[in-house]
């Protein structure tokens, strides 16, 4: 089931990405020669019109091959109007960019469906109060429910913690429901240094409480679901970019890079937790794939966009020999990263080290 979950996950993500390239190429009257899910030897292939549709044996990728896409490709005069490299820069940009964009848009669609279906959300109810904490000194008790902070209504645990974390050393006025009684109290969150998801220390406010674990199902209207889906996709996109920067800065250790084995493991884990978790994981991976494909590395979509930008500034195409060499270098970089990620996966399995 784990492997099957990973194949379904990767198959859908790759299909969505390549569909973006394929549809934009068709829209721009560029001839598509091959549409392949996977690499390597063919398992199934079928030709419809100009395009051969292929399912290949290695499922970790895919490609859309267009007429005139390869450097040095010889074309007949009548083929040039339908060749990728004979299109204006803006058309080629759209064809390249719509692959990653489709991944991002598909993530938005998944999140819209998730928010419409409904997610379990923690209630702002206290489970435990730590001894000698600001919460205990203020009189907060187990099973108390925080309903407002400084006049702002609170309905979720994360709303409450966000305000508390952003208020170290500042006085907060809480409205608390205790059984049938409404109580007001003042709490000053203690200043504490904690590590964020990147391992960096930052100052936050803490009052010393734990959630009760009780939840409610939060369902959004269509407009609310769309707004939250776009917001969530943007947040994860920014987080992905920041993570890449932190990797380069060595703030995040290189050992955290995961490869295909980790994806297979995580896909299986999320599928075992339920279809909702699996689709949320799929949305996150779609965003990661979309963002990472825009990195300015030759052979990735971002590398093609970089070359198109240079071509637009120079007002003439780049030398085909230079492009071919750059793509080989880019391929070498990608293969090295994939090999390093696979090495991390194997070491993680051998040593039993959990993923950070």
C-alpha positions as CSV (number, residue, x, y, z in Angstrom):
1,X,0.0,0.0,0.0
2,X,2.9,2.4,0.8
3,X,4.4,2.0,-2.7
4,X,1.0,2.2,-4.4
5,X,0.2,5.4,-2.4
6,X,3.5,6.9,-3.6
7,X,2.9,5.9,-7.2
8,X,-0.6,7.5,-7.1
9,X,0.8,10.6,-5.5
10,X,3.7,11.0,-7.9
11,X,1.6,10.0,-10.9
12,X,-0.9,12.8,-10.3
13,X,1.7,15.4,-9.5
14,X,3.7,14.6,-12.6
15,X,0.6,14.5,-14.8
16,X,-0.6,17.9,-13.6
17,X,2.9,19.4,-14.2
18,X,3.3,18.0,-17.7
19,X,-0.4,18.8,-18.5
20,X,0.5,22.5,-17.9
21,X,3.3,22.3,-20.5
22,X,1.2,20.2,-22.9
23,X,-2.0,22.4,-22.9
24,X,0.0,25.6,-23.2
25,X,2.0,24.2,-26.1
26,X,-1.2,23.1,-27.9
27,X,-2.7,26.6,-27.2
28,X,0.3,28.2,-28.8
29,X,0.2,25.9,-31.9
30,X,3.4,24.2,-30.9
31,X,3.6,20.5,-32.0
32,X,4.0,18.1,-29.1
33,X,5.8,14.9,-30.1
34,X,5.7,13.0,-26.8
35,X,3.8,13.2,-23.5
36,X,5.4,10.8,-21.0
37,X,4.6,9.9,-17.4
38,X,7.9,8.5,-16.1
39,X,11.3,8.0,-17.7
40,X,13.2,5.0,-19.1
41,X,11.8,2.1,-21.2
42,X,8.2,2.4,-22.4
43,X,5.5,0.3,-20.7
44,X,2.5,1.6,-22.7
45,X,2.5,4.0,-25.6
46,X,-0.3,5.2,-28.0
47,X,-0.2,7.8,-30.7
48,X,-3.0,10.2,-31.3
49,X,-2.4,12.8,-34.0
50,X,1.1,14.3,-33.7
51,X,1.6,13.1,-30.1
52,X,2.8,9.8,-28.7
53,X,1.4,9.3,-25.1
54,X,3.7,7.2,-23.0
55,X,3.8,5.5,-19.6
56,X,7.4,4.7,-18.8
57,X,9.0,2.4,-16.3
58,X,10.7,4.9,-13.9
59,X,7.9,6.8,-12.2
60,X,10.0,9.6,-10.6
61,X,9.4,12.2,-13.3
62,X,8.0,12.8,-16.8
63,X,8.4,15.1,-19.8
64,X,6.7,16.8,-22.8
65,X,8.9,16.7,-25.9
66,X,8.0,19.5,-28.4
67,X,9.2,19.9,-32.0
68,X,12.3,22.1,-32.1
69,X,12.9,21.9,-28.4
70,X,16.3,20.2,-28.5
71,X,19.4,22.4,-29.4
72,X,20.7,21.7,-32.9
73,X,17.5,19.9,-34.0
74,X,17.1,20.1,-37.8
75,X,13.7,21.2,-39.1
76,X,12.0,21.4,-42.4
77,X,10.9,24.8,-43.5
78,X,7.2,24.0,-43.2
79,X,7.8,22.7,-39.6
80,X,9.3,25.9,-38.2
81,X,5.9,27.5,-37.6
82,X,5.0,24.7,-35.2
83,X,8.5,24.4,-33.6
84,X,9.1,25.5,-30.0
85,X,12.4,27.3,-30.7
86,X,10.8,29.4,-33.5
87,X,8.2,30.9,-31.2
88,X,8.5,34.4,-29.7
89,X,9.9,34.6,-26.2
90,X,6.6,35.3,-24.5
91,X,5.0,32.1,-25.9
92,X,8.0,30.0,-24.9
93,X,7.8,31.6,-21.4
94,X,4.2,30.7,-21.0
95,X,4.8,27.1,-22.1
96,X,7.6,26.7,-19.6
97,X,5.9,28.6,-16.8
98,X,2.6,26.8,-16.9
99,X,4.0,23.5,-15.7
100,X,4.9,24.8,-12.2
101,X,1.9,27.1,-12.3
102,X,-0.4,24.1,-12.8
103,X,1.1,22.4,-9.7
104,X,0.4,25.5,-7.7
105,X,-3.2,25.8,-9.0
106,X,-3.8,22.2,-8.3
107,X,-2.7,22.7,-4.7
108,X,-5.2,25.5,-4.5
109,X,-8.0,23.2,-5.8
110,X,-7.1,20.5,-3.3
111,X,-7.1,23.0,-0.4
112,X,-10.5,24.4,-1.5
113,X,-12.0,20.8,-1.5
114,X,-10.4,20.2,2.0
115,X,-11.7,23.4,3.5
116,X,-15.2,22.7,2.0
117,X,-15.2,19.2,3.4
118,X,-14.0,20.4,6.8
119,X,-11.0,20.0,9.0
120,X,-10.7,19.0,12.7
121,X,-9.6,22.1,14.6
122,X,-8.4,22.3,18.3
123,X,-10.7,24.1,20.6
124,X,-9.1,26.8,22.8
125,X,-9.7,24.7,25.9
126,X,-7.0,24.2,28.5
127,X,-5.9,20.6,29.1
128,X,-3.1,21.1,31.7
129,X,-1.7,24.1,33.5
130,X,2.0,23.9,34.3
131,X,3.0,24.6,37.9
132,X,4.4,28.1,38.7
133,X,3.5,29.3,35.2
134,X,1.8,32.6,34.4
135,X,-1.4,30.7,33.7
136,X,-1.4,29.1,37.2
137,X,-0.6,32.5,38.8
138,X,-3.5,34.1,36.9
139,X,-5.9,31.4,38.1
140,X,-6.5,29.6,34.8
141,X,-7.7,26.0,35.4
142,X,-8.0,22.7,33.5
143,X,-11.1,22.6,31.2
144,X,-11.3,26.4,31.0
145,X,-12.1,27.7,27.5
146,X,-10.6,31.0,26.4
147,X,-13.3,32.9,24.4
148,X,-11.5,36.3,23.9
149,X,-8.2,38.0,24.3
150,X,-7.9,41.8,24.5
151,X,-11.5,42.0,23.1
152,X,-10.8,39.7,20.1
153,X,-13.0,36.7,19.8
154,X,-11.2,33.3,20.1
155,X,-12.6,30.1,18.6
156,X,-9.5,28.0,17.9
157,X,-6.4,27.0,19.8
158,X,-4.1,28.4,17.1
159,X,-5.7,31.8,17.2
160,X,-5.0,32.0,21.0
161,X,-1.4,30.7,20.7
162,X,-0.6,33.2,17.9
163,X,-1.6,36.1,20.1
164,X,0.3,34.7,23.2
165,X,3.4,33.9,21.2
166,X,3.5,37.5,19.8
167,X,3.0,39.1,23.2
168,X,6.1,38.2,25.4
169,X,6.1,40.4,28.5
170,X,2.9,42.2,27.5
171,X,-0.3,42.2,29.6
172,X,-3.2,40.2,28.0
173,X,-6.8,40.5,29.1
174,X,-8.5,37.1,28.8
175,X,-12.2,36.2,28.9
176,X,-12.6,32.6,30.0
177,X,-15.6,30.3,30.2
178,X,-15.6,28.0,33.2
179,X,-18.6,25.6,33.1
180,X,-21.4,28.2,33.0
181,X,-19.4,31.1,34.4
182,X,-17.6,33.8,32.4
183,X,-14.4,35.0,34.1
184,X,-12.0,37.7,33.2
185,X,-8.3,37.6,34.1
186,X,-5.0,39.2,33.2
187,X,-1.9,37.2,32.1
188,X,1.6,38.4,31.2
189,X,3.3,35.7,28.9
190,X,6.8,34.9,29.9
191,X,9.6,35.7,27.5
192,X,11.1,32.4,26.3
193,X,13.7,31.5,23.6
194,X,12.5,28.7,21.4
195,X,13.6,27.2,18.1
196,X,11.5,27.6,15.0
197,X,11.1,24.9,12.3
198,X,14.5,25.9,10.8
199,X,16.3,25.5,14.2
200,X,16.7,29.2,14.7
201,X,16.1,30.7,18.1
202,X,13.4,33.4,18.5
203,X,11.7,35.0,21.5
204,X,8.0,34.1,22.1
205,X,5.5,34.5,24.9
206,X,4.4,31.4,26.8
207,X,1.8,31.1,29.6
208,X,2.3,27.4,30.5
209,X,-0.8,25.6,29.2
210,X,-1.5,22.5,27.0
211,X,-4.6,21.9,24.9
212,X,-7.3,19.5,26.0
213,X,-7.3,17.8,22.6
214,X,-11.0,18.5,22.0
215,X,-11.8,19.5,18.4
216,X,-14.6,20.7,16.2
217,X,-15.0,20.3,12.4
218,X,-14.4,23.7,10.7
219,X,-16.2,23.9,7.3
220,X,-15.8,27.0,5.0
221,X,-18.1,28.5,2.5
222,X,-17.0,28.4,-1.1
223,X,-15.6,32.0,-1.0
224,X,-14.0,31.3,2.4
225,X,-12.5,28.1,1.1
226,X,-11.0,29.8,-2.0
227,X,-9.5,32.6,0.1
228,X,-8.0,30.2,2.7
229,X,-6.8,27.9,-0.1
230,X,-4.9,30.7,-1.8
231,X,-3.6,31.9,1.5
232,X,-2.4,28.5,2.6
233,X,-0.7,27.9,-0.8
234,X,1.1,31.2,-0.6
235,X,2.3,30.4,3.0
236,X,3.7,27.1,2.0
237,X,5.3,28.6,-1.2
238,X,7.1,31.2,0.9
239,X,8.1,28.6,3.5
240,X,9.6,26.4,0.6
241,X,11.6,29.4,-0.7
242,X,12.8,30.2,2.8
243,X,13.8,26.6,3.3
244,X,15.9,26.6,0.1
245,X,17.6,29.8,1.2
246,X,18.3,28.3,4.7
247,X,19.7,25.2,3.1
248,X,22.2,27.3,1.1
249,X,23.1,29.3,4.2
250,X,23.6,26.0,6.0
251,X,21.1,27.0,8.7
252,X,19.2,23.8,7.8
253,X,21.6,20.8,7.7
254,X,21.9,19.0,4.4
255,X,20.9,15.8,6.1
256,X,17.3,17.0,6.0
257,X,17.2,16.6,2.2
258,X,15.0,13.7,1.4
259,X,14.7,11.6,-1.7
260,X,12.3,9.1,-3.3
261,X,12.4,6.7,-0.4
262,X,11.3,9.4,2.0
263,X,8.5,10.4,-0.3
264,X,7.3,6.8,-0.6
265,X,7.4,6.4,3.2
266,X,5.6,9.7,3.9
267,X,3.0,9.0,1.2
268,X,2.3,5.6,2.9
269,X,2.1,7.2,6.3
270,X,-0.3,10.0,5.2
271,X,-2.5,7.5,3.3
272,X,-2.7,5.3,6.5
273,X,-4.0,8.4,8.4
274,X,-6.8,8.9,6.0
275,X,-7.7,10.3,2.6
276,X,-7.8,13.9,4.0
277,X,-4.2,13.7,5.2
278,X,-3.1,12.1,1.9
279,X,-4.6,15.0,-0.2
280,X,-3.1,17.7,2.1
281,X,0.3,16.0,1.7
282,X,-0.3,15.9,-2.1
283,X,-1.1,19.6,-2.1
284,X,2.2,20.4,-0.2
285,X,4.3,18.2,-2.5
286,X,2.6,20.0,-5.5
287,X,3.7,23.3,-4.1
288,X,7.2,22.1,-3.4
289,X,7.6,20.7,-6.9
290,X,6.2,23.9,-8.5
291,X,8.6,26.1,-6.5
292,X,11.7,23.9,-6.9
293,X,11.1,23.6,-10.7
294,X,11.4,27.4,-10.8
295,X,15.0,27.4,-9.4
296,X,17.4,28.9,-12.0
297,X,19.2,25.6,-12.7
298,X,19.6,24.7,-16.4
299,X,17.3,21.8,-17.4
300,X,14.7,22.8,-14.8
301,X,11.8,25.1,-15.9
302,X,13.5,28.0,-13.9
303,X,16.7,27.5,-16.0
304,X,14.7,27.8,-19.2
305,X,13.0,30.9,-17.9
306,X,16.4,32.4,-17.0
307,X,17.7,31.8,-20.5
308,X,14.5,33.3,-22.0
309,X,15.0,36.4,-19.8
310,X,18.6,36.7,-21.1
311,X,17.4,36.2,-24.7
312,X,14.7,38.9,-24.2
313,X,17.4,41.4,-22.9
314,X,19.9,40.5,-25.7
315,X,17.1,40.5,-28.3
316,X,18.7,37.3,-29.9
317,X,18.8,33.6,-29.0
318,X,21.6,32.2,-26.9
319,X,24.2,30.1,-28.6
320,X,22.9,26.6,-29.0
321,X,26.2,25.0,-28.0
322,X,26.3,27.1,-24.8
323,X,22.7,26.1,-24.0
324,X,23.5,22.4,-24.6
325,X,26.6,22.6,-22.3
326,X,24.6,24.5,-19.6
327,X,21.9,21.8,-19.7
328,X,24.5,19.1,-19.2
329,X,25.8,21.0,-16.2
330,X,22.3,21.4,-14.9
331,X,21.6,17.7,-15.3
332,X,24.8,17.0,-13.4
333,X,23.7,19.2,-10.5
334,X,20.2,17.6,-10.4
335,X,21.7,14.0,-10.5
336,X,24.1,15.0,-7.7
337,X,21.2,16.3,-5.5
338,X,19.1,13.2,-6.2
339,X,22.1,10.9,-5.4
340,X,22.7,12.9,-2.2
341,X,19.0,12.7,-1.2
342,X,19.0,9.0,-1.9
343,X,22.1,8.6,0.3
344,X,20.3,10.5,3.1
345,X,17.3,8.2,2.7
346,X,19.5,5.0,3.0
347,X,21.5,6.4,6.0
348,X,18.2,7.3,7.7
349,X,16.9,3.7,7.2
350,X,20.1,2.1,8.4
351,X,20.6,4.2,11.5
352,X,16.9,4.5,12.3
353,X,17.3,8.3,12.5
354,X,13.8,10.0,12.2
355,X,13.2,12.6,9.6
356,X,13.8,16.1,11.2
